[in-house]
Amino acid sequence: MMDSLIIKRNSSLKKWSIWLPLLPFFIFAFLFEIIPVISVLLSSLGNDFYWLTLDNYRRAMTPLILRSFINTIRLSATTAAIGVVLGTLISHALVNTRNKYTHNSVMALADVATNFGGAPLAFAFIVTLGSTGVITLILKNLFNISLYPDFRIYSITGLTLAYLYFQIPLMILLIQPSILGLKSDWKEAASTLGASNWHYWKRIGLPILAPSLIGGFLLLFAHSFGAYATAWTLTGPDINLVTIQIAALIRGEVQLEPGIADAMAIISLLIMMLCVAGYQWASTRAAKWRT
């Protein structure tokens, strides 16, 4: 009897000890993720007179703020779509290349570029494509091509280029495992049965890659939707985006409305949670083909 109790207690201790290494992570997540989200949620549901009110959400439905959501969704969808197409094509070319040095070099560059953003990225684009940037001056002095005033790096077009700098490499990293999962036997079997390269991709390749492509688009959309430092450094308040509006409301540049800013943050959080949930679903579907 005593031996069985000792064995049961030891197994229970062993079961709980598995979670001990994760305890610092749980503490960190609770302090710096869960508590801030709860704080922002409570702030968005209250004002100077009432608690648990939707007044901040109602006041957030102004034309200026609605336009910021439209601009942000449009920018995120555009950069995500371009990133998915170009990232998939580049990743497919890397998988089929026989030059391992090229493959490893591009993958290393993609890994670095994915994590390069914020103010340094905006400054890099200003130095290269600004009105007195390196590439701008080279095109003007050597080829007599003037980018300005038709093109401005400080516009929505320039911001799109800056976002693509980290969107395309991110998609390369995301889609490559799925492309590697495409077995050569499938293409050979389709070719044997008379299918052309176009029919292979239409009937086999793209349907198999579809969950990964959808998941990549959603993750790139969320990645672009929450970007702030790059947009603010590159364009300032000239481009009406959600993150810039939130910062303006918190700093009180035009009006100090932290409650409305918190309501906008909660709406943005819900949008990104939907994107992440969709990405997890798509990743689960894609993993079935890879296994």
Helices and strands as residue ranges (DSSP letters): H 2-17, G 20-22, H 23-29, I 30-34, H 35-44, H 55-59, H 63-96, H 100-114, H 119-129, H 134-143, H 156-180, H 184-192, H 197-200, I 201-205, H 206-225, H 229-235, G 236-238, H 242-251, H 258-290
